[in-house]
Amino acid sequence: MKKIPTSKSRSKESEEMLAEYSFDYSKAKPNRFAGRISKERLVVLLDPEVSKVFTTPESVNAVLRALVAALPESSKRKARHK
């Protein structure tokens, strides 16, 4: 691979954000992942240290189901009505 020299002297103007940008939406493509998640599912982001322990959706669901089963009935009723 060729190394591309980088310019060490950047102007202050090139680092600043413009007030408005013009995008060419004619080149946009539909989201190819949009149909993979059903409407009934909720996507949740796990923190890195948690994702090291729970590596599959099944493991996360198993622990959460056990937690729900251990909750007192009054807490379960409140959660259903929200």
Secondary structure, 3 states (H helix, E strand, C coil): CCCCCCCCCCCHHHHCCCCCCCCCHHHCCCCCCHHHCCCCCCCCCCCHHHHHHCCCHHHHHHHHHHHHHHCCHHHHHHHHHC
